[in-house]
Amino acid sequence: MKKRRKTGFESFAQTFLIIATVIFVFGIIMVKSVESSYNRTIQKLQNEINTVESDIDSLQMQKQELVSFNRVAEVTTSKGYTYQNDATASTAGVQE
């Protein structure tokens, strides 16, 4: 049997296919690498957000403790102020 010789187009097509396949494989690898990098960045930012939210919650609790009536009364008493409650509650009886 005779060996059939490749035409110029067949040789070009084969070379093009090999080059396209190599570029495609490297492209997929690059896209996965970039995606992984973005995922790491997102994870770091999410951890920072969680930390800041935790700090905010802690500060809100501290604020509520500091503005409580007992705390305010304690501080004012230590500064020499006195609390006078002259307000009286009155109730009106319901007549039937």
Biopython code that builds the backbone (N, CA, C, O; Angstrom):
import numpy as np
from Bio.PDB.StructureBuilder import StructureBuilder

atoms = [
    (1, "MET", "N", (0.819, -1.171, 0.000)),
    (1, "MET", "CA", (0.000, 0.000, 0.000)),
    (1, "MET", "C", (0.870, 1.244, 0.000)),
    (1, "MET", "O", (1.949, 1.302, 0.590)),
    (2, "LYS", "N", (0.347, 2.212, -0.682)),
    (2, "LYS", "CA", (1.037, 3.474, -0.762)),
    (2, "LYS", "C", (0.637, 4.363, 0.405)),
    (2, "LYS", "O", (-0.516, 4.376, 0.837)),
    (3, "LYS", "N", (1.621, 5.107, 0.905)),
    (3, "LYS", "CA", (1.317, 6.101, 1.928)),
    (3, "LYS", "C", (0.764, 7.330, 1.237)),
    (3, "LYS", "O", (1.317, 7.825, 0.255)),
    (4, "ARG", "N", (-0.304, 7.788, 1.760)),
    (4, "ARG", "CA", (-0.908, 8.989, 1.207)),
    (4, "ARG", "C", (-0.242, 10.206, 1.815)),
    (4, "ARG", "O", (-0.074, 10.274, 3.032)),
    (5, "ARG", "N", (0.119, 11.115, 1.035)),
    (5, "ARG", "CA", (0.788, 12.318, 1.489)),
    (5, "ARG", "C", (-0.266, 13.350, 1.881)),
    (5, "ARG", "O", (-1.292, 13.495, 1.218)),
    (6, "LYS", "N", (0.022, 14.091, 3.019)),
    (6, "LYS", "CA", (-0.925, 15.109, 3.490)),
    (6, "LYS", "C", (-0.865, 16.327, 2.590)),
    (6, "LYS", "O", (0.190, 16.717, 2.089)),
    (7, "THR", "N", (-2.018, 16.902, 2.409)),
    (7, "THR", "CA", (-2.069, 18.145, 1.662)),
    (7, "THR", "C", (-1.710, 19.295, 2.592)),
    (7, "THR", "O", (-1.633, 19.115, 3.808)),
    (8, "GLY", "N", (-1.499, 20.441, 2.041)),
    (8, "GLY", "CA", (-1.149, 21.625, 2.834)),
    (8, "GLY", "C", (-2.247, 21.988, 3.816)),
    (8, "GLY", "O", (-1.971, 22.384, 4.949)),
    (9, "PHE", "N", (-3.509, 21.851, 3.376)),
    (9, "PHE", "CA", (-4.629, 22.185, 4.249)),
    (9, "PHE", "C", (-4.707, 21.224, 5.419)),
    (9, "PHE", "O", (-4.940, 21.658, 6.547)),
    (10, "GLU", "N", (-4.520, 19.940, 5.191)),
    (10, "GLU", "CA", (-4.569, 18.941, 6.259)),
    (10, "GLU", "C", (-3.469, 19.199, 7.282)),
    (10, "GLU", "O", (-3.702, 19.092, 8.486)),
    (11, "SER", "N", (-2.300, 19.530, 6.819)),
    (11, "SER", "CA", (-1.186, 19.829, 7.710)),
    (11, "SER", "C", (-1.497, 21.083, 8.531)),
    (11, "SER", "O", (-1.259, 21.108, 9.739)),
    (12, "PHE", "N", (-2.018, 22.105, 7.890)),
    (12, "PHE", "CA", (-2.400, 23.339, 8.588)),
    (12, "PHE", "C", (-3.499, 23.068, 9.603)),
    (12, "PHE", "O", (-3.429, 23.558, 10.731)),
    (13, "ALA", "N", (-4.509, 22.299, 9.227)),
    (13, "ALA", "CA", (-5.626, 21.998, 10.120)),
    (13, "ALA", "C", (-5.142, 21.227, 11.351)),
    (13, "ALA", "O", (-5.575, 21.509, 12.468)),
    (14, "GLN", "N", (-4.264, 20.274, 11.156)),
    (14, "GLN", "CA", (-3.739, 19.497, 12.278)),
    (14, "GLN", "C", (-2.935, 20.398, 13.226)),
    (14, "GLN", "O", (-3.098, 20.310, 14.443)),
    (15, "THR", "N", (-2.091, 21.242, 12.691)),
    (15, "THR", "CA", (-1.303, 22.163, 13.511)),
    (15, "THR", "C", (-2.219, 23.134, 14.252)),
    (15, "THR", "O", (-2.028, 23.397, 15.440)),
    (16, "PHE", "N", (-3.202, 23.656, 13.548)),
    (16, "PHE", "CA", (-4.150, 24.582, 14.165)),
    (16, "PHE", "C", (-4.912, 23.914, 15.301)),
    (16, "PHE", "O", (-5.102, 24.522, 16.354)),
    (17, "LEU", "N", (-5.346, 22.683, 15.107)),
    (17, "LEU", "CA", (-6.082, 21.946, 16.126)),
    (17, "LEU", "C", (-5.224, 21.731, 17.371)),
    (17, "LEU", "O", (-5.713, 21.893, 18.489)),
    (18, "ILE", "N", (-3.969, 21.374, 17.196)),
    (18, "ILE", "CA", (-3.068, 21.158, 18.332)),
    (18, "ILE", "C", (-2.860, 22.460, 19.097)),
    (18, "ILE", "O", (-2.934, 22.482, 20.325)),
    (19, "ILE", "N", (-2.598, 23.549, 18.365)),
    (19, "ILE", "CA", (-2.380, 24.848, 19.008)),
    (19, "ILE", "C", (-3.646, 25.308, 19.733)),
    (19, "ILE", "O", (-3.562, 25.813, 20.852)),
    (20, "ALA", "N", (-4.802, 25.144, 19.118)),
    (20, "ALA", "CA", (-6.068, 25.541, 19.734)),
    (20, "ALA", "C", (-6.328, 24.735, 21.008)),
    (20, "ALA", "O", (-6.795, 25.279, 22.009)),
    (21, "THR", "N", (-6.023, 23.438, 20.963)),
    (21, "THR", "CA", (-6.211, 22.593, 22.149)),
    (21, "THR", "C", (-5.301, 23.046, 23.286)),
    (21, "THR", "O", (-5.743, 23.138, 24.431)),
    (22, "VAL", "N", (-4.049, 23.327, 22.986)),
    (22, "VAL", "CA", (-3.106, 23.784, 24.013)),
    (22, "VAL", "C", (-3.571, 25.116, 24.608)),
    (22, "VAL", "O", (-3.557, 25.288, 25.827)),
    (23, "ILE", "N", (-3.980, 26.055, 23.753)),
    (23, "ILE", "CA", (-4.465, 27.345, 24.239)),
    (23, "ILE", "C", (-5.716, 27.161, 25.096)),
    (23, "ILE", "O", (-5.871, 27.820, 26.124)),
    (24, "PHE", "N", (-6.595, 26.273, 24.675)),
    (24, "PHE", "CA", (-7.821, 26.003, 25.429)),
    (24, "PHE", "C", (-7.501, 25.449, 26.815)),
    (24, "PHE", "O", (-8.091, 25.881, 27.805)),
    (25, "VAL", "N", (-6.576, 24.503, 26.893)),
    (25, "VAL", "CA", (-6.208, 23.908, 28.187)),
    (25, "VAL", "C", (-5.579, 24.965, 29.092)),
    (25, "VAL", "O", (-5.936, 25.062, 30.266)),
    (26, "PHE", "N", (-4.645, 25.759, 28.558)),
    (26, "PHE", "CA", (-4.041, 26.810, 29.372)),
    (26, "PHE", "C", (-5.071, 27.861, 29.779)),
    (26, "PHE", "O", (-4.990, 28.404, 30.881)),
    (27, "GLY", "N", (-6.014, 28.150, 28.930)),
    (27, "GLY", "CA", (-7.079, 29.100, 29.263)),
    (27, "GLY", "C", (-7.930, 28.611, 30.416)),
    (27, "GLY", "O", (-8.251, 29.372, 31.328)),
    (28, "ILE", "N", (-8.295, 27.337, 30.374)),
    (28, "ILE", "CA", (-9.091, 26.771, 31.466)),
    (28, "ILE", "C", (-8.312, 26.828, 32.775)),
    (28, "ILE", "O", (-8.867, 27.188, 33.814)),
    (29, "ILE", "N", (-7.036, 26.478, 32.730)),
    (29, "ILE", "CA", (-6.204, 26.516, 33.934)),
    (29, "ILE", "C", (-6.114, 27.946, 34.476)),
    (29, "ILE", "O", (-6.205, 28.155, 35.686)),
    (30, "MET", "N", (-5.939, 28.919, 33.597)),
    (30, "MET", "CA", (-5.842, 30.308, 34.028)),
    (30, "MET", "C", (-7.156, 30.787, 34.647)),
    (30, "MET", "O", (-7.140, 31.454, 35.682)),
    (31, "VAL", "N", (-8.282, 30.459, 34.034)),
    (31, "VAL", "CA", (-9.579, 30.874, 34.559)),
    (31, "VAL", "C", (-9.813, 30.259, 35.941)),
    (31, "VAL", "O", (-10.307, 30.938, 36.841)),
    (32, "LYS", "N", (-9.469, 29.000, 36.114)),
    (32, "LYS", "CA", (-9.635, 28.354, 37.420)),
    (32, "LYS", "C", (-8.737, 29.010, 38.465)),
    (32, "LYS", "O", (-9.133, 29.158, 39.621)),
    (33, "SER", "N", (-7.539, 29.399, 38.065)),
    (33, "SER", "CA", (-6.609, 30.064, 38.977)),
    (33, "SER", "C", (-7.158, 31.415, 39.421)),
    (33, "SER", "O", (-7.114, 31.749, 40.605)),
    (34, "VAL", "N", (-7.671, 32.186, 38.479)),
    (34, "VAL", "CA", (-8.248, 33.495, 38.813)),
    (34, "VAL", "C", (-9.470, 33.323, 39.704)),
    (34, "VAL", "O", (-9.657, 34.077, 40.659)),
    (35, "GLU", "N", (-10.293, 32.342, 39.398)),
    (35, "GLU", "CA", (-11.480, 32.076, 40.209)),
    (35, "GLU", "C", (-11.087, 31.707, 41.633)),
    (35, "GLU", "O", (-11.709, 32.166, 42.591)),
    (36, "SER", "N", (-10.074, 30.893, 41.771)),
    (36, "SER", "CA", (-9.591, 30.508, 43.101)),
    (36, "SER", "C", (-9.071, 31.722, 43.859)),
    (36, "SER", "O", (-9.314, 31.857, 45.058)),
    (37, "SER", "N", (-8.367, 32.588, 43.179)),
    (37, "SER", "CA", (-7.855, 33.808, 43.802)),
    (37, "SER", "C", (-9.005, 34.687, 44.289)),
    (37, "SER", "O", (-8.960, 35.206, 45.405)),
    (38, "TYR", "N", (-10.022, 34.854, 43.467)),
    (38, "TYR", "CA", (-11.184, 35.644, 43.870)),
    (38, "TYR", "C", (-11.897, 35.005, 45.055)),
    (38, "TYR", "O", (-12.343, 35.712, 45.959)),
    (39, "ASN", "N", (-12.009, 33.693, 45.065)),
    (39, "ASN", "CA", (-12.662, 33.016, 46.184)),
    (39, "ASN", "C", (-11.908, 33.238, 47.487)),
    (39, "ASN", "O", (-12.521, 33.429, 48.538)),
    (40, "ARG", "N", (-10.562, 33.214, 47.422)),
    (40, "ARG", "CA", (-9.771, 33.492, 48.630)),
    (40, "ARG", "C", (-9.995, 34.919, 49.105)),
    (40, "ARG", "O", (-10.132, 35.161, 50.304)),
    (41, "THR", "N", (-10.032, 35.859, 48.181)),
    (41, "THR", "CA", (-10.263, 37.260, 48.542)),
    (41, "THR", "C", (-11.641, 37.433, 49.165)),
    (41, "THR", "O", (-11.793, 38.136, 50.164)),
    (42, "ILE", "N", (-12.633, 36.798, 48.581)),
    (42, "ILE", "CA", (-13.997, 36.876, 49.119)),
    (42, "ILE", "C", (-14.047, 36.283, 50.520)),
    (42, "ILE", "O", (-14.702, 36.842, 51.400)),
    (43, "GLN", "N", (-13.372, 35.168, 50.743)),
    (43, "GLN", "CA", (-13.361, 34.533, 52.059)),
    (43, "GLN", "C", (-12.715, 35.449, 53.097)),
    (43, "GLN", "O", (-13.218, 35.567, 54.214)),
    (44, "LYS", "N", (-11.605, 36.097, 52.740)),
    (44, "LYS", "CA", (-10.950, 37.032, 53.667)),
    (44, "LYS", "C", (-11.874, 38.188, 54.008)),
    (44, "LYS", "O", (-11.997, 38.570, 55.172)),
    (45, "LEU", "N", (-12.524, 38.748, 52.989)),
    (45, "LEU", "CA", (-13.438, 39.860, 53.231)),
    (45, "LEU", "C", (-14.627, 39.437, 54.088)),
    (45, "LEU", "O", (-15.078, 40.200, 54.942)),
    (46, "GLN", "N", (-15.133, 38.232, 53.868)),
    (46, "GLN", "CA", (-16.244, 37.727, 54.671)),
    (46, "GLN", "C", (-15.825, 37.570, 56.128)),
    (46, "GLN", "O", (-16.602, 37.878, 57.032)),
    (47, "ASN", "N", (-14.599, 37.092, 56.364)),
    (47, "ASN", "CA", (-14.101, 36.970, 57.733)),
    (47, "ASN", "C", (-13.974, 38.342, 58.388)),
    (47, "ASN", "O", (-14.316, 38.499, 59.560)),
    (48, "GLU", "N", (-13.486, 39.339, 57.643)),
    (48, "GLU", "CA", (-13.390, 40.695, 58.177)),
    (48, "GLU", "C", (-14.770, 41.257, 58.498)),
    (48, "GLU", "O", (-14.949, 41.912, 59.525)),
    (49, "ILE", "N", (-15.738, 41.009, 57.634)),
    (49, "ILE", "CA", (-17.110, 41.479, 57.872)),
    (49, "ILE", "C", (-17.656, 40.848, 59.140)),
    (49, "ILE", "O", (-18.263, 41.535, 59.962)),
    (50, "ASN", "N", (-17.451, 39.545, 59.310)),
    (50, "ASN", "CA", (-17.943, 38.865, 60.507)),
    (50, "ASN", "C", (-17.295, 39.429, 61.764)),
    (50, "ASN", "O", (-17.967, 39.595, 62.781)),
    (51, "THR", "N", (-15.995, 39.726, 61.708)),
    (51, "THR", "CA", (-15.298, 40.289, 62.857)),
    (51, "THR", "C", (-15.847, 41.664, 63.204)),
    (51, "THR", "O", (-16.076, 41.965, 64.375)),
    (52, "VAL", "N", (-16.059, 42.498, 62.194)),
    (52, "VAL", "CA", (-16.581, 43.845, 62.429)),
    (52, "VAL", "C", (-18.006, 43.774, 62.975)),
    (52, "VAL", "O", (-18.355, 44.533, 63.879)),
    (53, "GLU", "N", (-18.828, 42.880, 62.447)),
    (53, "GLU", "CA", (-20.193, 42.731, 62.960)),
    (53, "GLU", "C", (-20.179, 42.288, 64.417)),
    (53, "GLU", "O", (-20.990, 42.750, 65.220)),
    (54, "SER", "N", (-19.270, 41.404, 64.750)),
    (54, "SER", "CA", (-19.140, 40.956, 66.139)),
    (54, "SER", "C", (-18.725, 42.113, 67.037)),
    (54, "SER", "O", (-19.253, 42.267, 68.138)),
    (55, "ASP", "N", (-17.777, 42.931, 66.569)),
    (55, "ASP", "CA", (-17.353, 44.102, 67.338)),
    (55, "ASP", "C", (-18.502, 45.086, 67.526)),
    (55, "ASP", "O", (-18.661, 45.657, 68.604)),
    (56, "ILE", "N", (-19.294, 45.284, 66.491)),
    (56, "ILE", "CA", (-20.441, 46.198, 66.582)),
    (56, "ILE", "C", (-21.439, 45.688, 67.613)),
    (56, "ILE", "O", (-21.936, 46.463, 68.429)),
    (57, "ASP", "N", (-21.734, 44.398, 67.584)),
    (57, "ASP", "CA", (-22.658, 43.827, 68.564)),
    (57, "ASP", "C", (-22.132, 44.014, 69.983)),
    (57, "ASP", "O", (-22.887, 44.358, 70.892)),
    (58, "SER", "N", (-20.836, 43.786, 70.166)),
    (58, "SER", "CA", (-20.227, 43.950, 71.484)),
    (58, "SER", "C", (-20.321, 45.396, 71.956)),
    (58, "SER", "O", (-20.633, 45.658, 73.118)),
    (59, "LEU", "N", (-20.049, 46.334, 71.048)),
    (59, "LEU", "CA", (-20.128, 47.752, 71.409)),
    (59, "LEU", "C", (-21.564, 48.176, 71.727)),
    (59, "LEU", "O", (-21.783, 49.002, 72.613)),
    (60, "GLN", "N", (-22.521, 47.627, 71.023)),
    (60, "GLN", "CA", (-23.922, 47.956, 71.315)),
    (60, "GLN", "C", (-24.323, 47.444, 72.695)),
    (60, "GLN", "O", (-25.064, 48.110, 73.418)),
    (61, "MET", "N", (-23.838, 46.275, 73.055)),
    (61, "MET", "CA", (-24.125, 45.749, 74.391)),
    (61, "MET", "C", (-23.475, 46.625, 75.456)),
    (61, "MET", "O", (-24.097, 46.917, 76.477)),
    (62, "GLN", "N", (-22.226, 47.049, 75.231)),
    (62, "GLN", "CA", (-21.554, 47.926, 76.183)),
    (62, "GLN", "C", (-22.293, 49.257, 76.310)),
    (62, "GLN", "O", (-22.419, 49.796, 77.410)),
    (63, "LYS", "N", (-22.770, 49.776, 75.207)),
    (63, "LYS", "CA", (-23.515, 51.033, 75.223)),
    (63, "LYS", "C", (-24.774, 50.892, 76.070)),
    (63, "LYS", "O", (-25.091, 51.767, 76.876)),
    (64, "GLN", "N", (-25.491, 49.785, 75.883)),
    (64, "GLN", "CA", (-26.711, 49.575, 76.660)),
    (64, "GLN", "C", (-26.414, 49.456, 78.144)),
    (64, "GLN", "O", (-27.190, 49.926, 78.976)),
    (65, "GLU", "N", (-25.292, 48.828, 78.478)),
    (65, "GLU", "CA", (-24.910, 48.725, 79.888)),
    (65, "GLU", "C", (-24.569, 50.100, 80.459)),
    (65, "GLU", "O", (-24.936, 50.410, 81.592)),
    (66, "LEU", "N", (-23.873, 50.919, 79.682)),
    (66, "LEU", "CA", (-23.442, 52.228, 80.176)),
    (66, "LEU", "C", (-24.584, 53.234, 80.296)),
    (66, "LEU", "O", (-24.521, 54.132, 81.135)),
    (67, "VAL", "N", (-25.615, 53.102, 79.482)),
    (67, "VAL", "CA", (-26.722, 54.057, 79.558)),
    (67, "VAL", "C", (-27.881, 53.542, 80.411)),
    (67, "VAL", "O", (-28.948, 54.156, 80.435)),
    (68, "SER", "N", (-27.687, 52.445, 81.096)),
    (68, "SER", "CA", (-28.754, 51.935, 81.959)),
    (68, "SER", "C", (-28.958, 52.917, 83.115)),
    (68, "SER", "O", (-28.031, 53.621, 83.516)),
    (69, "PHE", "N", (-30.160, 52.955, 83.634)),
    (69, "PHE", "CA", (-30.489, 53.913, 84.699)),
    (69, "PHE", "C", (-29.595, 53.714, 85.919)),
    (69, "PHE", "O", (-29.126, 54.691, 86.503)),
    (70, "ASN", "N", (-29.356, 52.475, 86.307)),
    (70, "ASN", "CA", (-28.527, 52.225, 87.487)),
    (70, "ASN", "C", (-27.120, 52.753, 87.299)),
    (70, "ASN", "O", (-26.547, 53.321, 88.228)),
    (71, "ARG", "N", (-26.560, 52.580, 86.131)),
    (71, "ARG", "CA", (-25.204, 53.058, 85.846)),
    (71, "ARG", "C", (-25.165, 54.589, 85.863)),
    (71, "ARG", "O", (-24.243, 55.179, 86.425)),
    (72, "VAL", "N", (-26.162, 55.230, 85.249)),
    (72, "VAL", "CA", (-26.222, 56.685, 85.227)),
    (72, "VAL", "C", (-26.386, 57.217, 86.653)),
    (72, "VAL", "O", (-25.729, 58.187, 87.030)),
    (73, "ALA", "N", (-27.250, 56.595, 87.440)),
    (73, "ALA", "CA", (-27.449, 57.027, 88.825)),
    (73, "ALA", "C", (-26.162, 56.865, 89.627)),
    (73, "ALA", "O", (-25.833, 57.720, 90.450)),
    (74, "GLU", "N", (-25.441, 55.787, 89.398)),
    (74, "GLU", "CA", (-24.174, 55.550, 90.105)),
    (74, "GLU", "C", (-23.139, 56.618, 89.764)),
    (74, "GLU", "O", (-22.462, 57.136, 90.652)),
    (75, "VAL", "N", (-23.018, 56.942, 88.501)),
    (75, "VAL", "CA", (-22.041, 57.952, 88.073)),
    (75, "VAL", "C", (-22.423, 59.328, 88.600)),
    (75, "VAL", "O", (-21.564, 60.061, 89.091)),
    (76, "THR", "N", (-23.691, 59.685, 88.506)),
    (76, "THR", "CA", (-24.114, 61.003, 88.989)),
    (76, "THR", "C", (-23.929, 61.118, 90.492)),
    (76, "THR", "O", (-23.535, 62.174, 90.986)),
    (77, "THR", "N", (-24.202, 60.063, 91.218)),
    (77, "THR", "CA", (-23.991, 60.086, 92.669)),
    (77, "THR", "C", (-22.513, 60.245, 92.992)),
    (77, "THR", "O", (-22.160, 60.981, 93.914)),
    (78, "SER", "N", (-21.640, 59.565, 92.248)),
    (78, "SER", "CA", (-20.201, 59.676, 92.498)),
    (78, "SER", "C", (-19.678, 61.070, 92.150)),
    (78, "SER", "O", (-18.638, 61.476, 92.669)),
    (79, "LYS", "N", (-20.364, 61.800, 91.296)),
    (79, "LYS", "CA", (-19.966, 63.164, 90.933)),
    (79, "LYS", "C", (-20.601, 64.206, 91.851)),
    (79, "LYS", "O", (-20.339, 65.400, 91.705)),
    (80, "GLY", "N", (-21.430, 63.766, 92.792)),
    (80, "GLY", "CA", (-22.018, 64.694, 93.751)),
    (80, "GLY", "C", (-23.417, 65.144, 93.410)),
    (80, "GLY", "O", (-23.964, 66.003, 94.102)),
    (81, "TYR", "N", (-24.006, 64.610, 92.391)),
    (81, "TYR", "CA", (-25.367, 64.992, 92.044)),
    (81, "TYR", "C", (-26.344, 64.103, 92.799)),
    (81, "TYR", "O", (-26.007, 62.986, 93.192)),
    (82, "THR", "N", (-27.553, 64.606, 92.998)),
    (82, "THR", "CA", (-28.580, 63.804, 93.641)),
    (82, "THR", "C", (-29.760, 63.672, 92.695)),
    (82, "THR", "O", (-30.008, 64.529, 91.847)),
    (83, "TYR", "N", (-30.460, 62.599, 92.862)),
    (83, "TYR", "CA", (-31.614, 62.326, 92.017)),
    (83, "TYR", "C", (-32.849, 62.521, 92.864)),
    (83, "TYR", "O", (-33.006, 61.894, 93.911)),
    (84, "GLN", "N", (-33.714, 63.385, 92.410)),
    (84, "GLN", "CA", (-34.968, 63.611, 93.121)),
    (84, "GLN", "C", (-36.102, 63.245, 92.189)),
    (84, "GLN", "O", (-36.214, 63.751, 91.072)),
    (85, "ASN", "N", (-36.911, 62.380, 92.666)),
    (85, "ASN", "CA", (-38.052, 61.953, 91.863)),
    (85, "ASN", "C", (-39.293, 62.537, 92.508)),
    (85, "ASN", "O", (-39.882, 61.926, 93.400)),
    (86, "ASP", "N", (-39.689, 63.714, 92.061)),
    (86, "ASP", "CA", (-40.872, 64.382, 92.606)),
    (86, "ASP", "C", (-42.126, 63.990, 91.844)),
    (86, "ASP", "O", (-43.232, 64.395, 92.202)),
    (87, "ALA", "N", (-41.956, 63.233, 90.835)),
    (87, "ALA", "CA", (-43.116, 62.839, 90.043)),
    (87, "ALA", "C", (-43.929, 61.825, 90.837)),
    (87, "ALA", "O", (-43.379, 60.881, 91.403)),
    (88, "THR", "N", (-45.203, 62.022, 90.872)),
    (88, "THR", "CA", (-46.085, 61.073, 91.552)),
    (88, "THR", "C", (-47.073, 60.543, 90.543)),
    (88, "THR", "O", (-47.522, 61.243, 89.636)),
    (89, "ALA", "N", (-47.380, 59.330, 90.728)),
    (89, "ALA", "CA", (-48.333, 58.700, 89.835)),
    (89, "ALA", "C", (-49.706, 58.773, 90.467)),
    (89, "ALA", "O", (-49.870, 58.520, 91.660)),
    (90, "SER", "N", (-50.658, 59.108, 89.682)),
    (90, "SER", "CA", (-52.022, 59.143, 90.208)),
    (90, "SER", "C", (-52.890, 58.331, 89.275)),
    (90, "SER", "O", (-52.699, 58.284, 88.060)),
    (91, "THR", "N", (-53.833, 57.709, 89.901)),
    (91, "THR", "CA", (-54.771, 56.918, 89.107)),
    (91, "THR", "C", (-56.164, 57.414, 89.402)),
    (91, "THR", "O", (-56.483, 57.750, 90.543)),
    (92, "ALA", "N", (-56.954, 57.459, 88.430)),
    (92, "ALA", "CA", (-58.345, 57.873, 88.608)),
    (92, "ALA", "C", (-59.185, 56.613, 88.665)),
    (92, "ALA", "O", (-59.083, 55.746, 87.797)),
    (93, "GLY", "N", (-59.982, 56.520, 89.651)),
    (93, "GLY", "CA", (-60.840, 55.358, 89.795)),
    (93, "GLY", "C", (-61.901, 55.338, 88.732)),
    (93, "GLY", "O", (-62.416, 56.385, 88.338)),
    (94, "VAL", "N", (-62.226, 54.178, 88.272)),
    (94, "VAL", "CA", (-63.246, 54.064, 87.244)),
    (94, "VAL", "C", (-64.582, 53.970, 87.950)),
    (94, "VAL", "O", (-64.794, 53.087, 88.781)),
    (95, "GLN", "N", (-65.472, 54.871, 87.622)),
    (95, "GLN", "CA", (-66.796, 54.847, 88.239)),
    (95, "GLN", "C", (-67.734, 54.067, 87.349)),
    (95, "GLN", "O", (-67.728, 54.174, 86.123)),
    (96, "GLU", "N", (-68.522, 53.293, 88.018)),
    (96, "GLU", "CA", (-69.475, 52.482, 87.250)),
    (96, "GLU", "C", (-70.842, 53.041, 87.293)),
    (96, "GLU", "O", (-71.759, 52.476, 86.698)),
]
sb = StructureBuilder()
sb.init_structure("model")
sb.init_model(0)
sb.init_chain("A")
sb.init_seg("    ")
for serial, (resi, resn, name, xyz) in enumerate(atoms, 1):
    if name == "N":
        sb.init_residue(resn, " ", resi, " ")
    sb.init_atom(name, np.array(xyz, "f"), 0.0, 1.0, " ", f" {name:<3s}", serial, name[0])
structure = sb.get_structure()
